Amino acid sequence: MKKIVFLLFSTLILSCSSDENSGNSNQNGFTFNGTFYEVKTVFIIDENTADNNPSDISFSLVNKTVSEISSENDLSNIASLYFDFNAVNVEETTYTNILDYNATINANRINGNIDGGIEILSDNNIELQATNINITINSITTTTVNFSFSFTKTNGQTISGQYNGSYLTL
């Protein structure tokens, strides 16, 4: 079910429109196998803002600008990373109990659909699962977030990075 939500959310992300992200692009991104993938846009979605019951709060990172995402144009070399955790609010702390996550590199958007790419991290694939996860929220306001993250896979490979800049909500 989470995979379906992720796929639907990815489609929504790639079809929404909003202002450009103004984060510091020189440091924002993640590294996998020695390659750095810049992150230009971050979405933070809280599935329950109606009350104080915990819900999934997701972070979606993508290497395309909002203008690129909201355009009708085909896109190539899409890199994205997604994770969520259960909480009432995003707090300045370290989260380690991350059960839902996924990362893909070198994907394409053709005629509005995400196609291809290489899945490098997935909670649904034993070979791509992480044995150690750390998401540290250093600060968050109503418009900006500063966080770092690290996913160590069962084979010892690490996907790690940071983001410091504005974020969007849906």
MDTraj code that builds the backbone (N, CA, C; nanometers):
import mdtraj as md
import numpy as np

residues = "MET LYS LYS ILE VAL PHE LEU LEU PHE SER THR LEU ILE LEU SER CYS SER SER ASP GLU ASN SER GLY ASN SER ASN GLN ASN GLY PHE THR PHE ASN GLY THR PHE TYR GLU VAL LYS THR VAL PHE ILE ILE ASP GLU ASN THR ALA ASP ASN ASN PRO SER ASP ILE SER PHE SER LEU VAL ASN LYS THR VAL SER GLU ILE SER SER GLU ASN ASP LEU SER ASN ILE ALA SER LEU TYR PHE ASP PHE ASN ALA VAL ASN VAL GLU GLU THR THR TYR THR ASN ILE LEU ASP TYR ASN ALA THR ILE ASN ALA ASN ARG ILE ASN GLY ASN ILE ASP GLY GLY ILE GLU ILE LEU SER ASP ASN ASN ILE GLU LEU GLN ALA THR ASN ILE ASN ILE THR ILE ASN SER ILE THR THR THR THR VAL ASN PHE SER PHE SER PHE THR LYS THR ASN GLY GLN THR ILE SER GLY GLN TYR ASN GLY SER TYR LEU THR LEU".split()
xyz = np.array([
    [0.0824, -0.1189, 0.0000],
    [0.0000, 0.0000, 0.0000],
    [0.0873, 0.1261, 0.0000],
    [0.1942, 0.1256, 0.0816],
    [0.2828, 0.2416, 0.0874],
    [0.3467, 0.2662, -0.0484],
    [0.3797, 0.1567, -0.1219],
    [0.4404, 0.1709, -0.2531],
    [0.3443, 0.2410, -0.3488],
    [0.2163, 0.2067, -0.3408],
    [0.1158, 0.2709, -0.4251],
    [0.1057, 0.4182, -0.3904],
    [0.1035, 0.4499, -0.2604],
    [0.0979, 0.5899, -0.2174],
    [0.2198, 0.6645, -0.2689],
    [0.3386, 0.6019, -0.2610],
    [0.4603, 0.6665, -0.3092],
    [0.4514, 0.6949, -0.4582],
    [0.4053, 0.5970, -0.5363],
    [0.3942, 0.6163, -0.6803],
    [0.2936, 0.7253, -0.7141],
    [0.1792, 0.7255, -0.6451],
    [0.0801, 0.8298, -0.6680],
    [0.1356, 0.9662, -0.6274],
    [0.2063, 0.9700, -0.5144],
    [0.2641, 1.0953, -0.4666],
    [0.3699, 1.1454, -0.5644],
    [0.4508, 1.0525, -0.6183],
    [0.5527, 1.0924, -0.7157],
    [0.4890, 1.1555, -0.8372],
    [0.3782, 1.0976, -0.8829],
    [0.3076, 1.1546, -0.9968],
    [0.2544, 1.2924, -0.9615],
    [0.1997, 1.3067, -0.8403],
    [0.1480, 1.4354, -0.7959],
    [0.2600, 1.5380, -0.7877],
    [0.3733, 1.4974, -0.7334],
    [0.4876, 1.5876, -0.7224],
    [0.5275, 1.6371, -0.8606],
    [0.5278, 1.5476, -0.9560],
    [0.5742, 1.5846, -1.0884],
    [0.4693, 1.6582, -1.1696],
    [0.3502, 1.6792, -1.1125],
    [0.2489, 1.7520, -1.1874],
    [0.1984, 1.8763, -1.1156],
    [0.2529, 1.9076, -0.9968],
    [0.2064, 2.0251, -0.9243],
    [0.2842, 2.1481, -0.9669],
    [0.2327, 2.2634, -0.9286],
    [0.3056, 2.3859, -0.9574],
    [0.3145, 2.4694, -0.8318],
    [0.4253, 2.5414, -0.8195],
    [0.4475, 2.6267, -0.7044],
    [0.5681, 2.7141, -0.7328],
    [0.6136, 2.7879, -0.6334],
    [0.7307, 2.8727, -0.6491],
    [0.8573, 2.7895, -0.6478],
    [0.9644, 2.8469, -0.7000],
    [1.0933, 2.7788, -0.7018],
    [1.1475, 2.7599, -0.5606],
    [1.2213, 2.6525, -0.5438],
    [1.2890, 2.6258, -0.4183],
    [1.4124, 2.7149, -0.4124],
    [1.4380, 2.7750, -0.2987],
    [1.5532, 2.8642, -0.2872],
    [1.6597, 2.8088, -0.1937],
    [1.6710, 2.6758, -0.1846],
    [1.7708, 2.6153, -0.0975],
    [1.9114, 2.6328, -0.1526],
    [2.0087, 2.6061, -0.0698],
    [2.1480, 2.6148, -0.1088],
    [2.1846, 2.4904, -0.1874],
    [2.1880, 2.5010, -0.3198],
    [2.2067, 2.3849, -0.4050],
    [2.3485, 2.3290, -0.4010],
    [2.4460, 2.4016, -0.3486],
    [2.5816, 2.3501, -0.3435],
    [2.5978, 2.2382, -0.2421],
    [2.5125, 2.2297, -0.1431],
    [2.5234, 2.1281, -0.0393],
    [2.4037, 2.0355, -0.0368],
    [2.2969, 2.0702, -0.1033],
    [2.1731, 1.9946, -0.0931],
    [2.1732, 1.8755, -0.1872],
    [2.1666, 1.7563, -0.1304],
    [2.1619, 1.6375, -0.2132],
    [2.2058, 1.5151, -0.1374],
    [2.2264, 1.4076, -0.2137],
    [2.2709, 1.2827, -0.1527],
    [2.3783, 1.2172, -0.2390],
    [2.4593, 1.1369, -0.1734],
    [2.5681, 1.0663, -0.2393],
    [2.5424, 0.9172, -0.2341],
    [2.5631, 0.8522, -0.3490],
    [2.5532, 0.7064, -0.3587],
    [2.6639, 0.6586, -0.4515],
    [2.7418, 0.5619, -0.4066],
    [2.8528, 0.5062, -0.4852],
    [2.9463, 0.6141, -0.5391],
    [2.9725, 0.7155, -0.4578],
    [3.0652, 0.8204, -0.4958],
    [3.0085, 0.9272, -0.5880],
    [2.8818, 0.9150, -0.6252],
    [2.8184, 1.0147, -0.7119],
    [2.7234, 1.1001, -0.6298],
    [2.7334, 1.2318, -0.6472],
    [2.6474, 1.3258, -0.5769],
    [2.5273, 1.3590, -0.6647],
    [2.4074, 1.3499, -0.6065],
    [2.2821, 1.3837, -0.6742],
    [2.2243, 1.5065, -0.6050],
    [2.2259, 1.6180, -0.6753],
    [2.1760, 1.7430, -0.6185],
    [2.0252, 1.7358, -0.5967],
    [1.9797, 1.7906, -0.4844],
    [1.8367, 1.8016, -0.4552],
    [1.7979, 1.9477, -0.4698],
    [1.7009, 1.9745, -0.5564],
    [1.6555, 2.1108, -0.5802],
    [1.5207, 2.1394, -0.5153],
    [1.4412, 2.0348, -0.4910],
    [1.3067, 2.0548, -0.4371],
    [1.2779, 1.9505, -0.3299],
    [1.2189, 1.9957, -0.2194],
    [1.1771, 1.9065, -0.1108],
    [1.0309, 1.9347, -0.0791],
    [0.9548, 1.8264, -0.0689],
    [0.8151, 1.8332, -0.0258],
    [0.8051, 1.7650, 0.1099],
    [0.7361, 1.8276, 0.2045],
    [0.7065, 1.7656, 0.3339],
    [0.5551, 1.7598, 0.3456],
    [0.5036, 1.6400, 0.3645],
    [0.3592, 1.6196, 0.3688],
    [0.3211, 1.5533, 0.5011],
    [0.2334, 1.6179, 0.5765],
    [0.1770, 1.5617, 0.6989],
    [0.0370, 1.5116, 0.6639],
    [0.0156, 1.3802, 0.6751],
    [-0.1128, 1.3227, 0.6346],
    [-0.2282, 1.3574, 0.7282],
    [-0.1987, 1.4113, 0.8467],
    [-0.3058, 1.4465, 0.9400],
    [-0.2737, 1.5786, 1.0075],
    [-0.3382, 1.6842, 0.9627],
    [-0.3230, 1.8142, 1.0276],
    [-0.4504, 1.8556, 1.1000],
    [-0.5486, 1.7658, 1.1021],
    [-0.6788, 1.7982, 1.1619],
    [-0.6782, 1.7873, 1.3139],
    [-0.5919, 1.7001, 1.3685],
    [-0.5890, 1.6821, 1.5133],
    [-0.4478, 1.6425, 1.5555],
    [-0.4320, 1.6056, 1.6821],
    [-0.3000, 1.5712, 1.7345],
    [-0.2712, 1.4219, 1.7349],
    [-0.3396, 1.3470, 1.6501],
    [-0.3087, 1.2048, 1.6367],
    [-0.1883, 1.1884, 1.5451],
    [-0.0966, 1.0988, 1.5797],
    [0.0190, 1.0749, 1.4931],
    [-0.0250, 1.0256, 1.3551],
    [0.0526, 1.0629, 1.2558],
    [0.0279, 1.0170, 1.1196],
    [0.1611, 1.0122, 1.0460],
    [0.1579, 0.9606, 0.9232],
    [0.2786, 0.9592, 0.8424],
    [0.3132, 1.1021, 0.8009],
    [0.4389, 1.1364, 0.8180],
    [0.4935, 1.2625, 0.7690],
    [0.6015, 1.2225, 0.6696],
    [0.5832, 1.2623, 0.5454],
    [0.6763, 1.2201, 0.4412],
    [0.7639, 1.3346, 0.3925],
    [0.8843, 1.2980, 0.3546],
    [0.9800, 1.3877, 0.2916],
    [1.0087, 1.3307, 0.1531],
    [0.9901, 1.4113, 0.0511],
    [1.0222, 1.3712, -0.0862],
    [1.1233, 1.4693, -0.1420],
    [1.2370, 1.4179, -0.1826],
    [1.3457, 1.4981, -0.2356],
    [1.3611, 1.4645, -0.3834],
    [1.3774, 1.5667, -0.4667],
    [1.3939, 1.5435, -0.6102],
    [1.4958, 1.6417, -0.6664],
    [1.5646, 1.6002, -0.7698],
    [1.6723, 1.6826, -0.8262],
    [1.6248, 1.7756, -0.9371],
    [1.4971, 1.8039, -0.9435],
    [1.4427, 1.8948, -1.0438],
    [1.3789, 2.0146, -0.9738],
    [1.3765, 2.1287, -1.0426],
    [1.3121, 2.2481, -0.9874],
    [1.1610, 2.2344, -1.0008],
    [1.0894, 2.3175, -0.9303],
    [0.9438, 2.3169, -0.9392],
    [0.8991, 2.3510, -1.0810],
    [0.9688, 2.4436, -1.1461],
    [0.9350, 2.4779, -1.2850],
    [0.9497, 2.3568, -1.3760],
    [1.0562, 2.2823, -1.3582],
    [1.0752, 2.1605, -1.4382],
    [0.9662, 2.0578, -1.4066],
    [0.9382, 2.0406, -1.2776],
    [0.8387, 1.9428, -1.2349],
    [0.7002, 1.9778, -1.2887],
    [0.6645, 2.1054, -1.2838],
    [0.5292, 2.1462, -1.3229],
    [0.5146, 2.1680, -1.4732],
    [0.6232, 2.1602, -1.5469],
    [0.6151, 2.1789, -1.6920],
    [0.5558, 2.0541, -1.7578],
    [0.5176, 2.0698, -1.8812],
    [0.4679, 1.9578, -1.9609],
    [0.5830, 1.8829, -2.0280],
    [0.7049, 1.9320, -2.0106],
    [0.8205, 1.8754, -2.0801],
    [0.8610, 1.7403, -2.0236],
    [0.9162, 1.6560, -2.1104],
    [0.9754, 1.5313, -2.0655],
    [1.1009, 1.5654, -1.9854],
    [1.1344, 1.4818, -1.8878],
    [1.2523, 1.5028, -1.8045],
    [1.3374, 1.3767, -1.8055],
    [1.4671, 1.3939, -1.7916],
    [1.5570, 1.2794, -1.7835],
    [1.6442, 1.2926, -1.6602],
    [1.7101, 1.1837, -1.6263],
    [1.8023, 1.1789, -1.5125],
    [1.7391, 1.2265, -1.3823],
    [1.6172, 1.1825, -1.3567],
    [1.5497, 1.2162, -1.2313],
    [1.6101, 1.1326, -1.1192],
    [1.6462, 1.2001, -1.0110],
    [1.6911, 1.1328, -0.8892],
    [1.5951, 1.1737, -0.7782],
    [1.5457, 1.0762, -0.7039],
    [1.4511, 1.1080, -0.5966],
    [1.4765, 1.0186, -0.4771],
    [1.4436, 1.0710, -0.3610],
    [1.4547, 0.9962, -0.2360],
    [1.3310, 1.0296, -0.1540],
    [1.2708, 0.9266, -0.0965],
    [1.1471, 0.9411, -0.0196],
    [1.1620, 0.8652, 0.1116],
    [1.1111, 0.9245, 0.2191],
    [1.0983, 0.8515, 0.3448],
    [0.9842, 0.9122, 0.4233],
    [0.9273, 0.8320, 0.5120],
    [0.8272, 0.8872, 0.6030],
    [0.8429, 0.8246, 0.7404],
    [0.7873, 0.8920, 0.8384],
    [0.7868, 0.8432, 0.9757],
    [0.6558, 0.8840, 1.0394],
    [0.6204, 0.8168, 1.1475],
    [0.4950, 0.8427, 1.2158],
    [0.5198, 0.9382, 1.3316],
    [0.4498, 1.0528, 1.3301],
    [0.4656, 1.1527, 1.4355],
    [0.3482, 1.2495, 1.4298],
    [0.3380, 1.3339, 1.5303],
    [0.2370, 1.4397, 1.5300],
    [0.2890, 1.5585, 1.4500],
    [0.4143, 1.5960, 1.4737],
    [0.4799, 1.7070, 1.4055],
    [0.6243, 1.6693, 1.3763],
    [0.6858, 1.7374, 1.2820],
    [0.8295, 1.7223, 1.2598],
    [0.8993, 1.7961, 1.3728],
    [0.9888, 1.7265, 1.4411],
    [1.0595, 1.7867, 1.5531],
    [1.2096, 1.7871, 1.5279],
    [1.2799, 1.8750, 1.5961],
    [1.4249, 1.8811, 1.5869],
    [1.4819, 1.7691, 1.6720],
    [1.5053, 1.6547, 1.6075],
    [1.5530, 1.5341, 1.6737],
    [1.6080, 1.4397, 1.5681],
    [1.6547, 1.3238, 1.6108],
    [1.6996, 1.2200, 1.5187],
    [1.5963, 1.1082, 1.5151],
    [1.5526, 1.0750, 1.3950],
    [1.4572, 0.9663, 1.3730],
    [1.5336, 0.8451, 1.3214],
    [1.5110, 0.7304, 1.3834],
    [1.5774, 0.6076, 1.3391],
    [1.4772, 0.4991, 1.3014],
    [1.3531, 0.5141, 1.3412],
    [1.2519, 0.4134, 1.3124],
    [1.1781, 0.4499, 1.1824],
    [1.2496, 0.4438, 1.0729],
    [1.1955, 0.4765, 0.9416],
    [1.1632, 0.3450, 0.8722],
    [1.0346, 0.3190, 0.8509],
    [0.9939, 0.1922, 0.7914],
    [0.9642, 0.2038, 0.6421],
    [0.9346, 0.3229, 0.5944],
    [0.8998, 0.3438, 0.4540],
    [1.0034, 0.4355, 0.3890],
    [1.0710, 0.3850, 0.2862],
    [1.1733, 0.4634, 0.2173],
    [1.1973, 0.4055, 0.0786],
    [1.2475, 0.4921, -0.0092],
    [1.2737, 0.4513, -0.1463],
    [1.3629, 0.5569, -0.2101],
    [1.4542, 0.5151, -0.2952],
    [1.5363, 0.6090, -0.3717],
    [1.5600, 0.5517, -0.5107],
    [1.5535, 0.6395, -0.6102],
    [1.5721, 0.6013, -0.7494],
    [1.6606, 0.7050, -0.8168],
    [1.7456, 0.6583, -0.9068],
    [1.8292, 0.7481, -0.9869],
    [1.8085, 0.7171, -1.1349],
    [1.8417, 0.8141, -1.2186],
    [1.8388, 0.7993, -1.3642],
    [1.7017, 0.7622, -1.4207],
    [1.5945, 0.8096, -1.3586],
    [1.4595, 0.7858, -1.4110],
    [1.4251, 0.8950, -1.5128],
    [1.3205, 0.8731, -1.5873],
    [1.2736, 0.9682, -1.6876],
    [1.1252, 0.9942, -1.6686],
    [1.0807, 1.1120, -1.7112],
    [0.9373, 1.1381, -1.7204],
    [0.9080, 1.1569, -1.8678],
    [0.8249, 1.0675, -1.9188],
    [0.7872, 1.0709, -2.0591],
    [0.6353, 1.0754, -2.0654],
    [0.5833, 1.1779, -2.1311],
    [0.4377, 1.1962, -2.1419],
    [0.3698, 1.1947, -2.0056],
    [0.4354, 1.2531, -1.9049],
    [0.3764, 1.2649, -1.7719],
    [0.3948, 1.1447, -1.6820],
    [0.4571, 1.0373, -1.7311],
    [0.4755, 0.9157, -1.6516],
    [0.6223, 0.8941, -1.6180],
    [0.6491, 0.8524, -1.4947],
    [0.7853, 0.8199, -1.4538],
    [0.8177, 0.6814, -1.5082],
    [0.9346, 0.6706, -1.5715],
    [0.9707, 0.5462, -1.6373],
    [1.1174, 0.5157, -1.6122],
    [1.1458, 0.3886, -1.5946],
    [1.2841, 0.3435, -1.5842],
    [1.3520, 0.3893, -1.4572],
    [1.4796, 0.4015, -1.4659],
    [1.5586, 0.4390, -1.3508],
    [1.6103, 0.3173, -1.2771],
    [1.6980, 0.3447, -1.1853],
    [1.7583, 0.2393, -1.1042],
    [1.7180, 0.2612, -0.9600],
    [1.6483, 0.1652, -0.9042],
    [1.6111, 0.1733, -0.7635],
    [1.7352, 0.1391, -0.6810],
    [1.7755, 0.2306, -0.5935],
    [1.8967, 0.2105, -0.5142],
    [1.8676, 0.1856, -0.3669],
    [1.7431, 0.2071, -0.3267],
    [1.7034, 0.1906, -0.1871],
    [1.5545, 0.1611, -0.1845],
    [1.5156, 0.0585, -0.1081],
    [1.3732, 0.0259, -0.0999],
    [1.3451, -0.0589, 0.0224],
    [1.2420, -0.0191, 0.0965],
    [1.2010, -0.1003, 0.2112],
    [1.1321, -0.2285, 0.1662],
    [1.0917, -0.2383, 0.0386],
    [1.0208, -0.3559, -0.0121],
    [1.1095, -0.4568, -0.0836],
    [1.2393, -0.4306, -0.0937],
    [1.3310, -0.5209, -0.1625],
    [1.4440, -0.5557, -0.0662],
    [1.4530, -0.6822, -0.0276],
    [1.5509, -0.7249, 0.0730],
    [1.6923, -0.6810, 0.0349],
    [1.7269, -0.6883, -0.0926],
    [1.8613, -0.6508, -0.1369],
    [1.8873, -0.5008, -0.1273],
    [1.7799, -0.4209, -0.1191],
    [1.7948, -0.2754, -0.1158],
    [1.7530, -0.2144, 0.0177],
    [1.7233, -0.3003, 0.1157],
    [1.6810, -0.2492, 0.2462],
    [1.7984, -0.1930, 0.3248],
    [1.7652, -0.1020, 0.4148],
    [1.8658, -0.0406, 0.5020],
    [1.8632, -0.1076, 0.6384],
    [1.9809, -0.1298, 0.6943],
    [1.9917, -0.1870, 0.8286],
    [2.0133, -0.0797, 0.9340],
    [2.0545, 0.0372, 0.8897],
    [2.0782, 0.1479, 0.9814],
    [2.0312, 0.2762, 0.9132],
    [1.9395, 0.3482, 0.9793],
    [1.8841, 0.4714, 0.9231],
    [1.8900, 0.5810, 1.0276],
    [1.9380, 0.6969, 0.9869],
    [1.9394, 0.8151, 1.0734],
    [1.8935, 0.9355, 0.9938],
    [1.7868, 0.9989, 1.0404],
    [1.7377, 1.1239, 0.9838],
    [1.7449, 1.2259, 1.0973],
    [1.8280, 1.3269, 1.0841],
    [1.8416, 1.4271, 1.1888],
    [1.7871, 1.5604, 1.1398],
    [1.6809, 1.6066, 1.2050],
    [1.6229, 1.7370, 1.1755],
    [1.6951, 1.8373, 1.2645],
    [1.7753, 1.9239, 1.2039],
    [1.8502, 2.0248, 1.2791],
    [1.7637, 2.1456, 1.3122],
    [1.6778, 2.1848, 1.2158],
    [1.5850, 2.2951, 1.2395],
    [1.4734, 2.2884, 1.1367],
    [1.3568, 2.3400, 1.1768],
    [1.2446, 2.3484, 1.0845],
    [1.1590, 2.4685, 1.1230],
    [1.1185, 2.5450, 1.0220],
    [1.0245, 2.6557, 1.0401],
    [0.9060, 2.6281, 0.9478],
    [0.8187, 2.7239, 0.9329],
    [0.7044, 2.7048, 0.8437],
    [0.7441, 2.7065, 0.6961],
    [0.8665, 2.7489, 0.6662],
    [0.9088, 2.7552, 0.5257],
    [1.0441, 2.6910, 0.4962],
    [1.1268, 2.6681, 0.5990],
    [1.2597, 2.6122, 0.5746],
    [1.2857, 2.4924, 0.6648],
    [1.3764, 2.4081, 0.6172],
    [1.4165, 2.2908, 0.6944],
    [1.5651, 2.2664, 0.6716],
    [1.6307, 2.2169, 0.7759],
    [1.7708, 2.1790, 0.7698],
    [1.7794, 2.0382, 0.8281],
    [1.8188, 1.9410, 0.7457],
    [1.8287, 1.8042, 0.7962],
    [1.9388, 1.7279, 0.7235],
    [1.9840, 1.6223, 0.7870],
    [2.0807, 1.5315, 0.7266],
    [2.0251, 1.3898, 0.7387],
    [2.0753, 1.3014, 0.6554],
    [2.0217, 1.1651, 0.6538],
    [2.1281, 1.0662, 0.6092],
    [2.1100, 0.9425, 0.6536],
    [2.2000, 0.8351, 0.6164],
    [2.1226, 0.7033, 0.6192],
    [2.1328, 0.6282, 0.5107],
    [2.0748, 0.4951, 0.4999],
    [2.1887, 0.3996, 0.4679],
    [2.2168, 0.3054, 0.5562],
    [2.3192, 0.2053, 0.5297],
    [2.2489, 0.0755, 0.4932],
    [2.2741, 0.0283, 0.3711],
    [2.2082, -0.0913, 0.3201],
    [2.2737, -0.2174, 0.3746],
    [2.2056, -0.3293, 0.3588],
    [2.2551, -0.4573, 0.4095],
    [2.3896, -0.4947, 0.3488],
    [2.4200, -0.4475, 0.2272],
    [2.5482, -0.4778, 0.1639],
    [2.6588, -0.3791, 0.2041],
    [2.6277, -0.2863, 0.2954],
    [2.7257, -0.1903, 0.3435],
    [2.7271, -0.0583, 0.2679],
    [2.6620, -0.0501, 0.1523],
    [2.6559, 0.0754, 0.0786],
    [2.5751, 0.1779, 0.1573],
    [2.6180, 0.3036, 0.1476],
    [2.5508, 0.4105, 0.2194],
    [2.4972, 0.5140, 0.1212],
    [2.3764, 0.5595, 0.1485],
    [2.3169, 0.6723, 0.0786],
    [2.3013, 0.7797, 0.1852],
    [2.3738, 0.8898, 0.1692],
    [2.3701, 0.9921, 0.2732],
    [2.3719, 1.1303, 0.2098],
    [2.3215, 1.2258, 0.2866],
    [2.3213, 1.3618, 0.2359],
    [2.2626, 1.4589, 0.3343],
    [2.2327, 1.5776, 0.2820],
    [2.1769, 1.6831, 0.3656],
    [2.0962, 1.7777, 0.2794],
    [2.0144, 1.8555, 0.3467],
    [1.9353, 1.9583, 0.2792],
    [1.9172, 2.0738, 0.3768],
    [1.9354, 2.1957, 0.3257],
    [1.9148, 2.3151, 0.4051],
    [1.8529, 2.4198, 0.3135],
    [1.7226, 2.4403, 0.3270],
    [1.6559, 2.5382, 0.2410],
    [1.5057, 2.5320, 0.2565],
    [1.4392, 2.5904, 0.1612],
    [1.2926, 2.5946, 0.1674],
    [1.2332, 2.4616, 0.1265],
    [1.1085, 2.4399, 0.1682],
    [1.0361, 2.3194, 0.1303],
    [0.8944, 2.3581, 0.0930],
    [0.8276, 2.2668, 0.0270],
    [0.6894, 2.2869, -0.0156],
    [0.5999, 2.1854, 0.0532],
    [0.4729, 2.2207, 0.0667],
    [0.3740, 2.1284, 0.1197],
    [0.2615, 2.1169, 0.0176],
    [0.1911, 2.0077, 0.0222],
    [0.0754, 1.9884, -0.0656],
    [-0.0498, 1.9771, 0.0167],
])
top = md.Topology()
chain = top.add_chain()
for i, resn in enumerate(residues, 1):
    res = top.add_residue(resn, chain, resSeq=i)
    for name in ("N", "CA", "C"):
        top.add_atom(name, md.element.get_by_symbol(name[0]), res)
traj = md.Trajectory(xyz[None], top)
